[in-house]
Every structure is written in structure tokens, then in C-alpha cells.
């Protein structure tokens, strides 16, 4: 019996990867994973998001937002739409109540695609262009990397190129209004977000290897160093459902760093660092008492058991070509 399904985004030949589209990993009642192959062929679905039976993918090399309706058993999917974002290298998708937000790494734009009632995305109704910043010239310009919808309805978006976290509100028509910017330290490179149940926001910084905590007013209150050596780049951050632990993946170092969250998430204590036993953990997801990591360059997905102390314990891995994102289904 299948206990969990993981949809796997990946890089295809257009981005020098070995994937052929969106893959499927099934986890049985005993916790063993099996790779079931590709459920739909498409170009470099590097990040995935879900609403109901629709999965949205950033087609990174093609510059598109793709949408697919997934079968109940997730063994197949039918294309709904393939829409140009108007930006370069779309790398992340977040869903609001009525739109898909696509971060475009190549030129720093954030595109908003309205969603029809059946989940089909339309042409971009809004494109937020990057703001100039002192770091942008040194890194080839702005690089939008992700967005998150906070519990209070605000939207944050990261710009790795300008060390900025932009703050937006959502209008009645679904449009975004940029109402502020949080400037992180020069050279930090904000990448992805996670939110604690208390509202504290965590930002993982790809270039200076930190997890930065922002309070309810989005003021930085604590920053934890994840260690640094050449060619080490943090990728993903997530919070356990009970709010006790924060997890961060570091590529190059190829580990998962575990932080204990105290005082409602306002204080972080580093308690463990666990090798993924693979190369380049680009993404991971938490599901139940498990952590699943996508080791992009070793072409595998690894499973870890999570005990009461929150530290991942390696279980096993399954071969999957060029995985870049995981989505529990």
C-alpha cells in the first residue's frame, strides 16, 4: 500500500540534466521508496507547487509556467497550460488565493499569473520589476529567487542579487503592491523562506551561509552561521510542524543542519549536522516523521527518519535523475 507520493521536479537536457520531466517516487507502508519513472515529460520543471489536483512547474530553461492535472494515483498527468512568464530562468512558484507567483532568477522579475477556477493559469497580469541595489552590479543584476505568502497575508520575495527581501500586500483584485524592503547584509544572497507557527520568518542566505530570523515586523533579530568553505551554498530551509526545529540544506557541504527553535522561534541553537550521503542537496521536504532530500548531482532522493530529538537519521535512497524539487502528494 502506498503511504506517500513524492512528485519530483528536475533538470532535463536543456539545462544539462538527466531528468525527462516530473517524476514520481512512492513510499510504501514500511517507509520504503520506489521510483516509478516520469509521469509527464516537460522541460526542466525545476520547482513545483500544488493546488488540489493541479501541479505548477517553473520550466526554467524555457521561461514558462507550466500546469498539469495529476491523476488520483499520481501515475500520470495531463498538460493544462504552458505560459511564458515574460522573465528569464523562472525558478520558483508560490500560490496565493487566486494567482501563481513566479520568481525569475535571470532578470529579477516576479510574475503574477491569475488562476481560473479549474486551476489553469493565464498570461501574466502583473510583472514586478527589480529595484536597483548596490550588490546587483557585482552579481550580474537582480536575481529573484523565491516568494512566500505569510500567515498574515503579506507576500515576501527574495532577490539574491541585491540582498533584498521585498514586502508586498495583496489587493482585492489579487494584485501585489510592494510596500517595503528589508535589506540584509551585503553579500548575503537571500534565497528561500520558511515561517514558524508563531509568525517568525526564516530566510536562508545562499552566499554567506546563514539562517536569518525576522520578527513580526520583519526586522532581523537573529542570524545563525551554517559554516562556510569554498563552493558551499545553502539551498532550502523548513520548519517542523510543531515549531521545535528548523532545517537547512547546504550544497557542497552536502548536509542538513538542524537548529532548535526556542522562545517561539526567536532564538535558534545549532544542535546537529547530518550528511545527506549524496551530492548537492538542492531541496528537501518534511512529511510526517520523515525528511526527504533531493541530491541533484548524485541523481537520488534520500529518506531520513526524524526522532523526538529532531535529528535526521539516514534510512535509504532511491535513484532519480537530476532531482531539483520535491512535492508531497
Short mmCIF file of the C-alpha atoms (twelve columns), coordinates in Angstrom:
data_MODEL
# 
_entry.id   MODEL 
# 
loop_
_atom_site.group_PDB 
_atom_site.id 
_atom_site.type_symbol 
_atom_site.label_atom_id 
_atom_site.label_alt_id 
_atom_site.label_comp_id 
_atom_site.label_asym_id 
_atom_site.label_seq_id 
_atom_site.Cartn_x 
_atom_site.Cartn_y 
_atom_site.Cartn_z 
_atom_site.pdbx_PDB_model_num 
ATOM 1   C CA . UNK A 1   0.000   0.000  0.000   1 
ATOM 2   C CA . UNK A 2   1.271   3.466  -0.869  1 
ATOM 3   C CA . UNK A 3   1.572   5.719  2.178   1 
ATOM 4   C CA . UNK A 4   3.029   8.775  0.442   1 
ATOM 5   C CA . UNK A 5   3.804   10.001 -3.039  1 
ATOM 6   C CA . UNK A 6   6.531   12.467 -3.914  1 
ATOM 7   C CA . UNK A 7   6.437   14.365 -7.180  1 
ATOM 8   C CA . UNK A 8   9.968   15.165 -8.271  1 
ATOM 9   C CA . UNK A 9   10.952  18.220 -10.279 1 
ATOM 10  C CA . UNK A 10  14.256  18.060 -12.105 1 
ATOM 11  C CA . UNK A 11  16.590  19.381 -14.743 1 
ATOM 12  C CA . UNK A 12  16.303  17.972 -18.249 1 
ATOM 13  C CA . UNK A 13  18.719  18.103 -21.186 1 
ATOM 14  C CA . UNK A 14  18.005  21.772 -21.907 1 
ATOM 15  C CA . UNK A 15  19.625  22.570 -18.543 1 
ATOM 16  C CA . UNK A 16  22.282  19.837 -18.734 1 
ATOM 17  C CA . UNK A 17  20.264  17.445 -16.593 1 
ATOM 18  C CA . UNK A 18  19.215  13.815 -16.937 1 
ATOM 19  C CA . UNK A 19  15.532  14.100 -15.984 1 
ATOM 20  C CA . UNK A 20  12.816  13.863 -18.644 1 
ATOM 21  C CA . UNK A 21  10.020  15.655 -16.782 1 
ATOM 22  C CA . UNK A 22  8.150   15.351 -13.494 1 
ATOM 23  C CA . UNK A 23  8.985   12.105 -11.734 1 
ATOM 24  C CA . UNK A 24  7.161   10.027 -9.130  1 
ATOM 25  C CA . UNK A 25  8.526   8.351  -6.012  1 
ATOM 26  C CA . UNK A 26  6.152   6.176  -3.996  1 
ATOM 27  C CA . UNK A 27  6.666   5.384  -0.320  1 
ATOM 28  C CA . UNK A 28  5.054   2.189  0.959   1 
ATOM 29  C CA . UNK A 29  3.591   1.483  4.402   1 
ATOM 30  C CA . UNK A 30  7.005   0.284  5.604   1 
ATOM 31  C CA . UNK A 31  8.634   3.535  4.524   1 
ATOM 32  C CA . UNK A 32  10.478  2.127  1.505   1 
ATOM 33  C CA . UNK A 33  10.751  4.345  -1.554  1 
ATOM 34  C CA . UNK A 34  10.358  3.246  -5.174  1 
ATOM 35  C CA . UNK A 35  10.988  5.403  -8.235  1 
ATOM 36  C CA . UNK A 36  8.077   4.980  -10.671 1 
ATOM 37  C CA . UNK A 37  9.562   6.977  -13.529 1 
ATOM 38  C CA . UNK A 38  8.287   10.100 -15.295 1 
ATOM 39  C CA . UNK A 39  4.575   10.916 -15.086 1 
ATOM 40  C CA . UNK A 40  4.707   13.673 -17.706 1 
ATOM 41  C CA . UNK A 41  7.503   14.812 -19.993 1 
ATOM 42  C CA . UNK A 42  8.348   18.505 -19.885 1 
ATOM 43  C CA . UNK A 43  11.406  20.749 -19.930 1 
ATOM 44  C CA . UNK A 44  13.264  21.316 -16.655 1 
ATOM 45  C CA . UNK A 45  10.417  21.536 -14.118 1 
ATOM 46  C CA . UNK A 46  12.868  22.869 -11.540 1 
ATOM 47  C CA . UNK A 47  10.325  23.779 -8.828  1 
ATOM 48  C CA . UNK A 48  6.822   22.506 -8.090  1 
ATOM 49  C CA . UNK A 49  3.735   23.817 -6.295  1 
ATOM 50  C CA . UNK A 50  0.318   22.245 -5.823  1 
ATOM 51  C CA . UNK A 51  -3.335  23.184 -5.501  1 
ATOM 52  C CA . UNK A 52  -5.811  20.311 -5.468  1 
ATOM 53  C CA . UNK A 53  -5.029  18.001 -8.362  1 
ATOM 54  C CA . UNK A 54  -3.045  20.628 -10.284 1 
ATOM 55  C CA . UNK A 55  0.732   20.875 -10.110 1 
ATOM 56  C CA . UNK A 56  2.541   24.007 -11.263 1 
ATOM 57  C CA . UNK A 57  6.129   23.866 -12.506 1 
ATOM 58  C CA . UNK A 58  8.715   26.504 -13.299 1 
ATOM 59  C CA . UNK A 59  10.098  25.489 -16.699 1 
ATOM 60  C CA . UNK A 60  13.421  27.136 -16.010 1 
ATOM 61  C CA . UNK A 61  15.166  26.976 -19.366 1 
ATOM 62  C CA . UNK A 62  12.017  27.586 -21.408 1 
ATOM 63  C CA . UNK A 63  10.956  30.637 -19.393 1 
ATOM 64  C CA . UNK A 64  7.464   29.275 -18.697 1 
ATOM 65  C CA . UNK A 65  4.956   28.470 -16.007 1 
ATOM 66  C CA . UNK A 66  3.541   25.026 -16.776 1 
ATOM 67  C CA . UNK A 67  0.446   23.463 -15.208 1 
ATOM 68  C CA . UNK A 68  -0.626  19.808 -15.199 1 
ATOM 69  C CA . UNK A 69  -3.668  17.965 -13.896 1 
ATOM 70  C CA . UNK A 70  -2.444  14.938 -11.982 1 
ATOM 71  C CA . UNK A 71  -4.319  11.622 -11.856 1 
ATOM 72  C CA . UNK A 72  -5.619  10.459 -8.439  1 
ATOM 73  C CA . UNK A 73  -2.823  7.886  -8.177  1 
ATOM 74  C CA . UNK A 74  -0.266  10.447 -9.433  1 
ATOM 75  C CA . UNK A 75  0.904   7.928  -12.033 1 
ATOM 76  C CA . UNK A 76  0.183   10.301 -14.923 1 
ATOM 77  C CA . UNK A 77  -0.564  13.954 -15.641 1 
ATOM 78  C CA . UNK A 78  -2.143  15.932 -18.468 1 
ATOM 79  C CA . UNK A 79  -0.927  19.389 -19.535 1 
ATOM 80  C CA . UNK A 80  -3.300  22.253 -18.698 1 
ATOM 81  C CA . UNK A 81  -1.227  25.207 -19.860 1 
ATOM 82  C CA . UNK A 82  2.261   26.320 -20.786 1 
ATOM 83  C CA . UNK A 83  2.517   30.079 -20.329 1 
ATOM 84  C CA . UNK A 84  5.500   32.363 -20.900 1 
ATOM 85  C CA . UNK A 85  6.345   34.286 -17.747 1 
ATOM 86  C CA . UNK A 86  7.929   37.212 -19.538 1 
ATOM 87  C CA . UNK A 87  11.028  36.714 -17.391 1 
ATOM 88  C CA . UNK A 88  14.253  34.745 -17.675 1 
ATOM 89  C CA . UNK A 89  15.005  31.493 -15.837 1 
ATOM 90  C CA . UNK A 90  11.843  31.073 -13.729 1 
ATOM 91  C CA . UNK A 91  12.950  29.062 -10.708 1 
ATOM 92  C CA . UNK A 92  10.195  29.142 -8.064  1 
ATOM 93  C CA . UNK A 93  6.392   29.094 -7.841  1 
ATOM 94  C CA . UNK A 94  4.186   30.207 -4.939  1 
ATOM 95  C CA . UNK A 95  0.379   30.212 -4.910  1 
ATOM 96  C CA . UNK A 96  -1.859  32.930 -3.491  1 
ATOM 97  C CA . UNK A 97  -5.640  32.600 -3.269  1 
ATOM 98  C CA . UNK A 98  -6.093  33.362 -6.970  1 
ATOM 99  C CA . UNK A 99  -2.660  33.605 -8.580  1 
ATOM 100 C CA . UNK A 100 0.635   31.852 -9.184  1 
ATOM 101 C CA . UNK A 101 3.723   33.917 -8.395  1 
ATOM 102 C CA . UNK A 102 6.808   33.002 -10.409 1 
ATOM 103 C CA . UNK A 103 10.281  34.205 -9.424  1 
ATOM 104 C CA . UNK A 104 12.579  34.695 -12.419 1 
ATOM 105 C CA . UNK A 105 16.221  34.338 -11.464 1 
ATOM 106 C CA . UNK A 106 17.664  35.524 -14.744 1 
ATOM 107 C CA . UNK A 107 16.338  39.085 -14.660 1 
ATOM 108 C CA . UNK A 108 14.914  39.500 -11.162 1 
ATOM 109 C CA . UNK A 109 11.251  39.775 -12.155 1 
ATOM 110 C CA . UNK A 110 8.299   38.404 -10.184 1 
ATOM 111 C CA . UNK A 111 5.386   37.472 -12.459 1 
ATOM 112 C CA . UNK A 112 1.782   37.070 -11.263 1 
ATOM 113 C CA . UNK A 113 -0.384  34.666 -13.274 1 
ATOM 114 C CA . UNK A 114 -4.136  34.704 -12.444 1 
ATOM 115 C CA . UNK A 115 -5.680  31.265 -11.962 1 
ATOM 116 C CA . UNK A 116 -9.043  30.210 -13.361 1 
ATOM 117 C CA . UNK A 117 -11.476 28.294 -11.183 1 
ATOM 118 C CA . UNK A 118 -10.180 24.996 -12.574 1 
ATOM 119 C CA . UNK A 119 -6.597  25.962 -11.737 1 
ATOM 120 C CA . UNK A 120 -5.500  26.888 -15.256 1 
ATOM 121 C CA . UNK A 121 -3.006  29.791 -15.206 1 
ATOM 122 C CA . UNK A 122 -3.372  32.730 -17.542 1 
ATOM 123 C CA . UNK A 123 -0.933  35.192 -19.058 1 
ATOM 124 C CA . UNK A 124 0.920   37.376 -16.544 1 
ATOM 125 C CA . UNK A 125 -1.399  40.075 -15.249 1 
ATOM 126 C CA . UNK A 126 1.421   41.784 -13.408 1 
ATOM 127 C CA . UNK A 127 5.209   41.764 -13.574 1 
ATOM 128 C CA . UNK A 128 7.129   43.315 -10.705 1 
ATOM 129 C CA . UNK A 129 10.464  44.510 -11.975 1 
ATOM 130 C CA . UNK A 130 13.578  44.543 -9.805  1 
ATOM 131 C CA . UNK A 131 14.747  47.567 -7.906  1 
ATOM 132 C CA . UNK A 132 18.378  48.642 -8.255  1 
ATOM 133 C CA . UNK A 133 20.655  47.717 -5.398  1 
ATOM 134 C CA . UNK A 134 24.341  48.135 -4.571  1 
ATOM 135 C CA . UNK A 135 25.097  44.439 -4.994  1 
ATOM 136 C CA . UNK A 136 23.379  43.955 -8.338  1 
ATOM 137 C CA . UNK A 137 26.248  45.198 -10.496 1 
ATOM 138 C CA . UNK A 138 28.694  42.723 -8.945  1 
ATOM 139 C CA . UNK A 139 26.389  39.734 -9.469  1 
ATOM 140 C CA . UNK A 140 25.138  40.429 -12.945 1 
ATOM 141 C CA . UNK A 141 21.966  42.171 -11.828 1 
ATOM 142 C CA . UNK A 142 18.928  41.262 -9.757  1 
ATOM 143 C CA . UNK A 143 18.084  37.592 -9.181  1 
ATOM 144 C CA . UNK A 144 14.591  36.921 -7.830  1 
ATOM 145 C CA . UNK A 145 14.705  33.507 -6.196  1 
ATOM 146 C CA . UNK A 146 11.504  32.763 -4.251  1 
ATOM 147 C CA . UNK A 147 8.393   34.123 -2.594  1 
ATOM 148 C CA . UNK A 148 6.211   33.125 0.345   1 
ATOM 149 C CA . UNK A 149 2.687   34.006 1.460   1 
ATOM 150 C CA . UNK A 150 2.804   34.732 5.187   1 
ATOM 151 C CA . UNK A 151 0.100   33.765 7.652   1 
ATOM 152 C CA . UNK A 152 -0.996  37.416 7.863   1 
ATOM 153 C CA . UNK A 153 -1.466  37.601 4.072   1 
ATOM 154 C CA . UNK A 154 1.638   39.565 3.183   1 
ATOM 155 C CA . UNK A 155 3.951   38.269 0.472   1 
ATOM 156 C CA . UNK A 156 7.733   38.274 0.718   1 
ATOM 157 C CA . UNK A 157 10.035  37.860 -2.262  1 
ATOM 158 C CA . UNK A 158 13.793  37.387 -2.226  1 
ATOM 159 C CA . UNK A 159 16.356  38.998 -4.511  1 
ATOM 160 C CA . UNK A 160 19.680  37.200 -4.248  1 
ATOM 161 C CA . UNK A 161 21.356  39.780 -6.478  1 
ATOM 162 C CA . UNK A 162 20.597  42.832 -4.331  1 
ATOM 163 C CA . UNK A 163 20.483  41.229 -0.847  1 
ATOM 164 C CA . UNK A 164 16.861  42.345 -0.541  1 
ATOM 165 C CA . UNK A 165 13.633  40.882 0.793   1 
ATOM 166 C CA . UNK A 166 10.689  42.755 -0.697  1 
ATOM 167 C CA . UNK A 167 7.393   43.070 1.188   1 
ATOM 168 C CA . UNK A 168 4.050   43.107 -0.635  1 
ATOM 169 C CA . UNK A 169 0.388   43.303 0.204   1 
ATOM 170 C CA . UNK A 170 -2.325  41.680 -1.914  1 
ATOM 171 C CA . UNK A 171 -5.096  43.883 -3.281  1 
ATOM 172 C CA . UNK A 172 -8.743  42.898 -3.655  1 
ATOM 173 C CA . UNK A 173 -8.090  42.142 -7.322  1 
ATOM 174 C CA . UNK A 174 -5.178  39.859 -6.449  1 
ATOM 175 C CA . UNK A 175 -2.515  42.349 -7.476  1 
ATOM 176 C CA . UNK A 176 0.660   42.814 -5.461  1 
ATOM 177 C CA . UNK A 177 1.680   46.173 -4.019  1 
ATOM 178 C CA . UNK A 178 5.296   46.488 -2.915  1 
ATOM 179 C CA . UNK A 179 5.182   48.275 0.434   1 
ATOM 180 C CA . UNK A 180 8.690   47.860 1.784   1 
ATOM 181 C CA . UNK A 181 12.089  46.229 1.545   1 
ATOM 182 C CA . UNK A 182 14.248  44.508 4.147   1 
ATOM 183 C CA . UNK A 183 17.942  44.963 3.392   1 
ATOM 184 C CA . UNK A 184 20.098  42.054 4.506   1 
ATOM 185 C CA . UNK A 185 23.895  42.292 4.912   1 
ATOM 186 C CA . UNK A 186 25.870  42.915 1.742   1 
ATOM 187 C CA . UNK A 187 26.897  39.674 0.103   1 
ATOM 188 C CA . UNK A 188 24.296  37.547 1.900   1 
ATOM 189 C CA . UNK A 189 22.205  36.453 -1.084  1 
ATOM 190 C CA . UNK A 190 18.708  35.678 0.291   1 
ATOM 191 C CA . UNK A 191 17.267  32.568 -1.348  1 
ATOM 192 C CA . UNK A 192 14.297  30.745 0.259   1 
ATOM 193 C CA . UNK A 193 11.885  31.287 3.161   1 
ATOM 194 C CA . UNK A 194 10.071  29.382 5.883   1 
ATOM 195 C CA . UNK A 195 7.678   30.595 8.588   1 
ATOM 196 C CA . UNK A 196 7.455   29.452 12.204  1 
ATOM 197 C CA . UNK A 197 3.963   28.834 13.655  1 
ATOM 198 C CA . UNK A 198 4.433   31.967 15.785  1 
ATOM 199 C CA . UNK A 199 4.971   34.118 12.699  1 
ATOM 200 C CA . UNK A 200 8.764   34.398 12.805  1 
ATOM 201 C CA . UNK A 201 10.174  34.219 9.263   1 
ATOM 202 C CA . UNK A 202 13.420  32.480 8.374   1 
ATOM 203 C CA . UNK A 203 15.496  33.432 5.341   1 
ATOM 204 C CA . UNK A 204 18.300  31.177 4.153   1 
ATOM 205 C CA . UNK A 205 21.141  33.106 2.536   1 
ATOM 206 C CA . UNK A 206 22.991  31.342 -0.252  1 
ATOM 207 C CA . UNK A 207 26.139  33.450 -0.410  1 
ATOM 208 C CA . UNK A 208 27.148  33.966 3.238   1 
ATOM 209 C CA . UNK A 209 25.618  30.760 4.660   1 
ATOM 210 C CA . UNK A 210 23.205  31.980 7.328   1 
ATOM 211 C CA . UNK A 211 19.670  31.430 8.517   1 
ATOM 212 C CA . UNK A 212 18.276  34.860 9.373   1 
ATOM 213 C CA . UNK A 213 15.193  35.233 11.579  1 
ATOM 214 C CA . UNK A 214 12.815  38.159 11.014  1 
ATOM 215 C CA . UNK A 215 10.342  39.169 13.719  1 
ATOM 216 C CA . UNK A 216 6.663   40.033 13.277  1 
ATOM 217 C CA . UNK A 217 7.683   43.452 11.942  1 
ATOM 218 C CA . UNK A 218 10.194  41.798 9.588   1 
ATOM 219 C CA . UNK A 219 13.173  43.132 11.499  1 
ATOM 220 C CA . UNK A 220 16.217  40.830 11.626  1 
ATOM 221 C CA . UNK A 221 16.563  39.544 15.190  1 
ATOM 222 C CA . UNK A 222 18.997  36.634 14.950  1 
ATOM 223 C CA . UNK A 223 21.361  35.125 12.398  1 
ATOM 224 C CA . UNK A 224 22.923  31.661 12.648  1 
ATOM 225 C CA . UNK A 225 26.067  30.824 10.685  1 
ATOM 226 C CA . UNK A 226 25.952  27.451 8.907   1 
ATOM 227 C CA . UNK A 227 29.759  27.286 8.372   1 
ATOM 228 C CA . UNK A 228 31.480  28.244 5.170   1 
ATOM 229 C CA . UNK A 229 34.060  26.850 2.770   1 
ATOM 230 C CA . UNK A 230 34.617  27.277 -0.948  1 
ATOM 231 C CA . UNK A 231 31.757  26.048 -3.140  1 
ATOM 232 C CA . UNK A 232 29.243  25.638 -0.306  1 
ATOM 233 C CA . UNK A 233 25.792  27.085 -0.938  1 
ATOM 234 C CA . UNK A 234 22.707  26.770 1.303   1 
ATOM 235 C CA . UNK A 235 19.602  25.844 -0.653  1 
ATOM 236 C CA . UNK A 236 16.454  25.207 1.387   1 
ATOM 237 C CA . UNK A 237 15.012  25.955 4.831   1 
ATOM 238 C CA . UNK A 238 11.965  24.417 6.553   1 
ATOM 239 C CA . UNK A 239 10.324  24.342 9.985   1 
ATOM 240 C CA . UNK A 240 8.963   21.243 11.707  1 
ATOM 241 C CA . UNK A 241 5.187   21.191 12.126  1 
ATOM 242 C CA . UNK A 242 5.489   21.612 15.897  1 
ATOM 243 C CA . UNK A 243 7.875   24.546 15.524  1 
ATOM 244 C CA . UNK A 244 10.632  22.914 17.575  1 
ATOM 245 C CA . UNK A 245 13.201  22.571 14.801  1 
ATOM 246 C CA . UNK A 246 14.481  24.444 11.751  1 
ATOM 247 C CA . UNK A 247 16.270  22.525 8.996   1 
ATOM 248 C CA . UNK A 248 18.689  23.931 6.421   1 
ATOM 249 C CA . UNK A 249 20.334  22.159 3.475   1 
ATOM 250 C CA . UNK A 250 23.850  23.101 2.368   1 
ATOM 251 C CA . UNK A 251 25.091  22.121 -1.090  1 
ATOM 252 C CA . UNK A 252 28.771  21.383 -1.493  1 
ATOM 253 C CA . UNK A 253 28.986  20.573 2.190   1 
ATOM 254 C CA . UNK A 254 26.109  18.175 1.361   1 
ATOM 255 C CA . UNK A 255 24.489  18.225 4.768   1 
ATOM 256 C CA . UNK A 256 21.289  19.029 6.617   1 
ATOM 257 C CA . UNK A 257 21.884  21.417 9.529   1 
ATOM 258 C CA . UNK A 258 19.444  21.128 12.439  1 
ATOM 259 C CA . UNK A 259 18.587  24.144 14.579  1 
ATOM 260 C CA . UNK A 260 16.494  24.003 17.741  1 
ATOM 261 C CA . UNK A 261 13.968  26.849 17.895  1 
ATOM 262 C CA . UNK A 262 13.477  28.477 21.304  1 
ATOM 263 C CA . UNK A 263 11.369  31.359 22.609  1 
ATOM 264 C CA . UNK A 264 8.721   30.956 19.940  1 
ATOM 265 C CA . UNK A 265 11.304  30.705 17.183  1 
ATOM 266 C CA . UNK A 266 13.069  33.929 18.123  1 
ATOM 267 C CA . UNK A 267 16.241  32.128 19.205  1 
ATOM 268 C CA . UNK A 268 17.999  29.374 17.253  1 
ATOM 269 C CA . UNK A 269 20.506  26.846 18.572  1 
ATOM 270 C CA . UNK A 270 22.547  24.683 16.252  1 
ATOM 271 C CA . UNK A 271 22.297  21.096 17.501  1 
ATOM 272 C CA . UNK A 272 23.352  18.790 14.652  1 
ATOM 273 C CA . UNK A 273 24.641  18.480 11.108  1 
ATOM 274 C CA . UNK A 274 23.865  15.318 9.147   1 
ATOM 275 C CA . UNK A 275 25.392  14.285 5.784   1 
ATOM 276 C CA . UNK A 276 22.842  13.511 3.093   1 
ATOM 277 C CA . UNK A 277 25.276  10.876 1.723   1 
ATOM 278 C CA . UNK A 278 24.739  12.370 -1.709  1 
ATOM 279 C CA . UNK A 279 25.901  15.394 -3.686  1 
ATOM 280 C CA . UNK A 280 24.224  18.809 -3.910  1 
ATOM 281 C CA . UNK A 281 21.019  18.635 -1.805  1 
ATOM 282 C CA . UNK A 282 19.086  21.259 -3.729  1 
ATOM 283 C CA . UNK A 283 15.781  20.748 -1.945  1 
ATOM 284 C CA . UNK A 284 14.080  18.730 0.773   1 
ATOM 285 C CA . UNK A 285 10.623  18.261 2.232   1 
ATOM 286 C CA . UNK A 286 9.298   17.274 5.642   1 
ATOM 287 C CA . UNK A 287 6.433   14.782 5.743   1 
ATOM 288 C CA . UNK A 288 5.302   13.214 8.987   1 
ATOM 289 C CA . UNK A 289 8.308   11.791 10.802  1 
ATOM 290 C CA . UNK A 290 10.444  11.836 7.669   1 
ATOM 291 C CA . UNK A 291 12.731  14.190 5.773   1 
ATOM 292 C CA . UNK A 292 13.294  13.561 2.059   1 
ATOM 293 C CA . UNK A 293 16.275  15.209 0.336   1 
ATOM 294 C CA . UNK A 294 16.903  15.696 -3.393  1 
ATOM 295 C CA . UNK A 295 20.615  15.135 -4.090  1 
ATOM 296 C CA . UNK A 296 20.746  16.713 -7.533  1 
ATOM 297 C CA . UNK A 297 24.257  15.787 -8.680  1 
ATOM 298 C CA . UNK A 298 24.153  12.208 -7.380  1 
ATOM 299 C CA . UNK A 299 20.771  11.604 -9.043  1 
ATOM 300 C CA . UNK A 300 18.941  10.342 -5.969  1 
ATOM 301 C CA . UNK A 301 16.342  11.050 -3.323  1 
ATOM 302 C CA . UNK A 302 17.317  10.136 0.240   1 
ATOM 303 C CA . UNK A 303 14.974  9.385  3.156   1 
ATOM 304 C CA . UNK A 304 15.706  10.205 6.794   1 
ATOM 305 C CA . UNK A 305 13.747  9.266  9.906   1 
ATOM 306 C CA . UNK A 306 13.092  12.038 12.426  1 
ATOM 307 C CA . UNK A 307 13.175  11.121 16.100  1 
ATOM 308 C CA . UNK A 308 11.975  13.073 19.100  1 
ATOM 309 C CA . UNK A 309 15.264  14.984 19.162  1 
ATOM 310 C CA . UNK A 310 14.629  16.246 15.623  1 
ATOM 311 C CA . UNK A 311 17.900  14.919 14.199  1 
ATOM 312 C CA . UNK A 312 17.539  13.135 10.822  1 
ATOM 313 C CA . UNK A 313 18.731  9.519  10.758  1 
ATOM 314 C CA . UNK A 314 19.579  8.163  7.312   1 
ATOM 315 C CA . UNK A 315 17.280  5.366  6.118   1 
ATOM 316 C CA . UNK A 316 17.892  4.706  2.419   1 
ATOM 317 C CA . UNK A 317 17.923  6.317  -1.026  1 
ATOM 318 C CA . UNK A 318 16.459  5.681  -4.457  1 
ATOM 319 C CA . UNK A 319 17.900  6.639  -7.847  1 
ATOM 320 C CA . UNK A 320 16.127  9.587  -9.513  1 
ATOM 321 C CA . UNK A 321 17.714  11.605 -12.353 1 
ATOM 322 C CA . UNK A 322 18.747  15.212 -11.590 1 
ATOM 323 C CA . UNK A 323 16.163  15.943 -8.858  1 
ATOM 324 C CA . UNK A 324 15.752  19.621 -8.010  1 
ATOM 325 C CA . UNK A 325 12.468  19.812 -6.071  1 
ATOM 326 C CA . UNK A 326 10.193  17.516 -4.081  1 
ATOM 327 C CA . UNK A 327 6.447   17.868 -3.531  1 
ATOM 328 C CA . UNK A 328 4.500   15.619 -1.160  1 
ATOM 329 C CA . UNK A 329 1.333   14.409 -2.876  1 
# 
